Amino acid sequence: MTSELRSDHSKADIGIIGGTGMYLIEGMEILDEIDLVTPFGKPSDKFVIGQLEGKKVAFLSRHGRGHTLLPHEINYRANIYSFKVLGVTKIISTNSVGSLKEELRPRDVVLPDQFYDKTHRKGTFFGDGLAAHISFAHPVCPDLSGFLYDVIIDIGLPVYKGGCYICIEGPSFSTVAESNIYRSWGCDVIGMTSATEAKLAREAEICYVTMNFVTDYDVWHEEEETVTVEMILRNLEVNTKNAKNIIKKTIAEMPQGLGKDCGCLHALENTFVTRPELIPQETKNSLRVLIEKYIPD
């Protein structure tokens, strides 16, 4: 059961998922901290509800404050389900990634619009007597991605729009052979989290965009030193500062109606294949926040 929210004071329209190095955003006025429990378990951390640039946001540290969770240990379903409970319709996710292309340099920003998912995680809310198949050909919200791109251009940071993010299980980095194979497939950046979030956000009918900050050249680049945690941390400090500045400007300038006609918000329409009378009541109850528009109680 989801923990009861105390009031609309705890609701927010915009969600932010902070990746490695981003555990809070300076300048955000904290209004509430909410400890949620969902039908899928507990999320990564408490949700921080606050005012940022005059707008209500819900912030979650993906790996937990202090970075206690490895990518495969994150409860992605609980995280995205909780955003839905909080009323979020748009999620901006920040990620640290390795570059698989010469032109995508450390400290550049990449806004991929495709994923190749090599993980084997629970990437759906459905099952347990309810079958649904979402369309996922275009996994990133085009409205949100386009607006974010314009903001980053305006700030003056190097940014690339489009490309493929390959999502690996981790927690180890790639071998040289793996890295070169991913390059031969045409992938642009490599990470361990975004593809899972994007699938679940689509099922939750939430607009989702992933803002990727390059920390290294993975291990394929012969003229660069092998990727290490020390190298990543050096670039991470700069990337985190840039990410916070981008998010603040994005929130401040985001039009109220952005995404209101987006297909992401109707992603579950005509996706259910189970006859309604055969869906177990327990499954209906667990998924009520997701399916109430389409399947009667």
C-alpha positions in Angstrom: 0.0 0.0 0.0 1.2 3.5 -0.8 1.7 5.7 2.2 -1.0 8.3 2.5 0.0 11.8 1.4 -0.7 14.4 4.0 -2.1 17.0 1.7 -1.8 18.6 -1.8 1.2 20.3 -0.2 3.0 17.1 -1.0 2.0 17.1 -4.7 4.3 18.3 -7.6 4.0 18.4 -11.4 7.8 18.2 -12.2 10.0 15.4 -11.0 13.8 15.4 -10.9 15.9 12.2 -10.6 19.4 13.1 -9.4 22.1 10.8 -10.6 25.6 10.2 -9.3 26.8 13.4 -7.4 23.4 15.1 -7.3 21.8 14.5 -4.0 20.0 17.8 -3.6 19.8 21.1 -5.5 21.0 24.2 -3.8 18.4 27.0 -3.7 15.4 24.7 -3.5 13.1 25.6 -0.6 12.2 22.3 1.1 8.5 22.1 1.9 8.3 18.4 2.8 10.1 15.1 2.9 8.0 12.1 2.2 8.8 8.4 3.0 6.6 6.4 0.6 5.9 2.7 0.5 4.5 1.3 -2.8 3.0 -2.1 -3.9 6.5 -2.6 -5.3 8.4 -1.8 -2.2 10.3 1.3 -1.1 11.9 3.8 -3.4 15.6 4.8 -3.3 15.2 7.5 -0.7 12.7 10.0 0.7 11.2 12.3 -1.8 12.0 16.0 -1.3 9.1 18.3 -2.2 10.2 21.9 -2.7 9.9 25.2 -4.5 12.6 25.7 -7.1 12.6 28.8 -9.2 9.0 29.5 -8.1 7.6 26.1 -9.1 6.8 22.9 -7.1 9.1 20.0 -7.8 9.6 16.5 -6.4 13.3 15.4 -6.1 14.6 11.9 -5.7 18.2 10.8 -5.3 18.4 7.7 -7.6 21.1 6.0 -5.7 20.1 7.3 -2.3 21.7 10.2 -0.5 25.3 9.2 0.1 25.1 6.8 -2.9 24.3 3.5 -1.2 22.6 1.7 -4.1 24.2 0.1 -7.1 22.3 0.4 -10.4 20.9 -3.2 -10.2 19.8 -2.6 -6.6 17.6 0.4 -7.4 13.9 -0.2 -7.0 13.0 1.5 -10.3 9.3 0.5 -10.1 8.9 2.0 -6.7 10.7 5.2 -7.8 8.5 5.8 -10.8 5.3 4.6 -9.1 6.0 7.1 -6.3 6.4 10.0 -8.8 2.9 9.1 -10.2 1.4 9.1 -6.7 2.9 12.6 -6.2 1.1 13.9 -9.3 4.3 14.3 -11.4 3.7 14.5 -15.2 7.2 15.3 -16.3 10.5 13.8 -15.1 14.0 15.2 -15.8 16.6 12.6 -15.2 20.3 13.3 -14.8 22.9 10.6 -15.6 26.6 10.1 -15.8 27.7 8.2 -18.9 30.7 7.1 -20.9 31.1 8.2 -24.5 31.3 5.8 -27.4 32.0 8.4 -30.0 35.1 10.6 -30.5 33.0 13.7 -30.9 31.2 13.2 -27.5 33.8 14.5 -25.1 34.0 14.4 -21.3 31.9 17.1 -19.8 29.6 17.3 -22.9 25.8 17.0 -22.5 24.0 14.4 -24.5 20.2 14.1 -24.9 19.7 10.6 -26.4 16.3 9.7 -27.9 16.9 5.9 -28.2 17.9 3.1 -25.9 19.4 -0.3 -26.3 18.6 -2.2 -23.1 21.0 -5.1 -22.1 19.7 -5.4 -18.6 17.4 -8.1 -17.2 15.5 -6.1 -14.6 11.8 -5.8 -13.8 11.0 -3.1 -16.3 7.2 -3.3 -16.2 4.4 -2.7 -13.7 2.3 -5.3 -15.4 1.9 -9.0 -15.0 0.1 -10.8 -12.2 -3.0 -11.3 -14.3 -2.9 -8.0 -16.3 -1.1 -8.0 -19.7 -0.3 -4.6 -21.4 2.1 -3.8 -24.2 3.1 -0.1 -24.6 4.5 1.5 -27.7 8.1 2.3 -27.1 9.5 3.1 -30.5 10.3 6.7 -29.4 11.1 6.3 -25.7 11.9 9.9 -24.8 9.4 12.8 -24.6 10.1 15.0 -27.7 8.5 18.1 -26.1 10.5 17.9 -22.9 13.8 17.0 -24.7 13.4 19.8 -27.3 12.8 22.4 -24.5 15.8 21.1 -22.5 18.0 21.3 -25.6 17.1 24.9 -26.2 17.9 25.8 -22.5 21.3 24.1 -22.7 22.1 25.9 -26.0 21.1 29.2 -24.3 23.5 28.5 -21.4 26.3 27.9 -23.8 27.3 24.3 -23.0 28.2 21.8 -25.6 25.1 19.6 -26.2 24.1 16.9 -28.6 20.4 16.1 -29.3 19.6 12.5 -30.2 21.6 9.3 -30.3 21.4 5.9 -28.6 22.1 5.1 -24.9 23.1 1.5 -24.3 22.1 0.4 -20.8 24.2 -2.3 -19.2 23.6 -4.1 -15.9 26.9 -3.1 -14.2 28.2 -2.5 -11.7 31.5 -3.1 -13.5 32.5 -1.0 -16.5 32.9 -2.6 -19.9 35.7 -4.7 -21.2 37.5 -3.3 -24.3 35.8 -5.9 -26.5 32.4 -5.0 -25.2 33.0 -1.3 -25.6 34.1 -1.8 -29.2 31.1 -4.0 -30.0 28.7 -1.3 -28.6 30.5 1.2 -30.9 30.0 -1.1 -33.9 26.3 -1.2 -33.1 26.1 2.6 -33.4 25.5 3.3 -29.8 26.6 6.8 -28.6 26.8 6.7 -24.8 26.8 4.0 -22.2 25.1 4.0 -18.8 23.4 1.7 -16.3 20.0 3.2 -15.4 18.0 5.3 -17.9 16.4 2.6 -20.1 14.7 1.0 -17.1 13.4 4.4 -15.9 12.1 5.3 -19.4 10.1 2.2 -19.8 8.4 2.6 -16.5 7.8 6.3 -17.0 6.0 5.5 -20.3 3.8 2.9 -18.5 3.1 5.5 -15.9 2.1 8.0 -18.6 4.8 10.4 -17.4 6.9 12.5 -19.9 10.6 11.5 -19.4 13.9 12.9 -20.6 17.4 11.9 -19.7 20.1 14.5 -19.5 23.5 12.7 -19.9 26.8 14.1 -18.8 29.9 12.5 -20.2 32.5 11.6 -17.7 34.9 9.5 -19.8 35.5 7.7 -23.1 34.6 4.3 -21.6 37.6 2.0 -22.4 37.7 1.9 -26.2 39.8 5.1 -26.7 43.4 4.0 -27.0 44.8 7.5 -26.5 42.8 8.1 -23.3 43.6 6.5 -19.9 41.4 3.6 -18.9 38.2 4.6 -17.2 38.6 4.8 -13.4 36.4 6.0 -10.5 39.0 8.8 -9.9 38.6 10.0 -13.5 34.9 9.9 -13.3 34.8 11.9 -10.0 37.0 14.7 -11.5 34.6 15.3 -14.3 31.6 14.5 -12.1 32.1 17.6 -10.0 32.0 19.9 -13.1 29.1 18.0 -14.6 27.0 18.2 -11.4 27.4 21.9 -11.2 26.3 22.2 -14.9 23.3 19.9 -14.3 22.0 22.0 -11.4 22.3 25.2 -13.4 20.5 23.6 -16.4 17.7 22.3 -14.2 17.2 25.6 -12.5 16.9 27.5 -15.8 14.7 24.8 -17.2 12.3 24.9 -14.3 12.3 28.7 -14.3 11.5 29.0 -18.0 9.3 26.0 -18.6 5.9 27.0 -19.9 2.9 25.9 -17.8 1.4 24.0 -20.8 4.5 22.2 -21.9 3.6 18.6 -22.8 -0.1 18.9 -22.2 -0.9 17.4 -25.6 2.0 14.9 -25.5 1.3 11.3 -26.4 3.2 10.2 -23.3 0.2 11.2 -21.2 -2.0 8.7 -23.0 0.5 5.9 -23.4 -1.7 3.2 -21.9 -4.6 3.8 -24.1 -5.5 0.7 -26.1 -2.6 -1.3 -24.6 -4.5 -3.8 -22.3 -5.2 -7.2 -23.7 -6.6 -9.0 -20.7 -10.3 -9.2 -20.4 -11.3 -6.8 -17.5 -13.3 -9.5 -15.7 -10.3 -11.7 -15.5 -8.0 -9.2 -13.9 -7.4 -10.1 -10.2 -8.8 -7.5 -7.8 -5.5 -7.4 -6.0 -3.7 -6.5 -9.2 -6.3 -3.8 -9.9 -5.8 -2.4 -6.4 -2.0 -2.3 -6.7 -2.1 -0.6 -10.1 -5.1 1.7 -9.4 -3.0 4.9 -9.7 -1.8 3.8 -13.2 -4.9 2.2 -14.7 -7.9 4.0 -13.2 -8.5 6.0 -16.5 -9.0 2.8 -18.5 -10.1 -0.1 -16.2 -13.0 0.2 -13.8 -12.7 -0.9 -10.2 
